[in-house]
Amino acid sequence: MPAPSTQCELGHCISHGEGPLLCPPKQKYIEGRGHICMYLPKFHCELNPIEMLWGFMKYRYRKVSDGKFLTAKVLVPQCLNMCDTITIRRFFRKTWRYMDSYSKGLDAYQTAFAVKVFKSHRRVGHPAEIKALMSRR
């Protein structure tokens, strides 16, 4: 187990946020209806693919919006439907790369660098490899 100072930020956030121990009734309700209940850390949108979907949708909406409520009622569903399955899969792959980096003990700056450099892979490199690449740039 890594030293407390280098522990994964993900584990730290989950342990200080609203986790499964605080909400078993919610979890049982959700899972009882055939869904998966996942607890994600607060304020870490890079670990939550739905946040990437919302960002995609807001970007598309702002390009075509005229600022009127009636138009928004029509545009919001259309903008949500603009995101195809391939893009959603990319959001999930990016999330997995972030989780892989954090689980290897990298800090936020190193993780952002690793996710950007290792785009074509489903994982990021070894921490020593990432640090060596960062020192060369």
Secondary structure, DSSP 8 states (H G I E B T S, - for coil): ---GGGS-HHHHHHHHSS-TTT-HHHHHHHHHTT-------TT-GGG-HHHHHHHHHHHHHHHH--S-HHHHHHHHHHHHHTS-HHHHHHHHHHHHHHHHHHHTT--HHHHHHHHHHTTTSSS---HHHHHHHHHH-
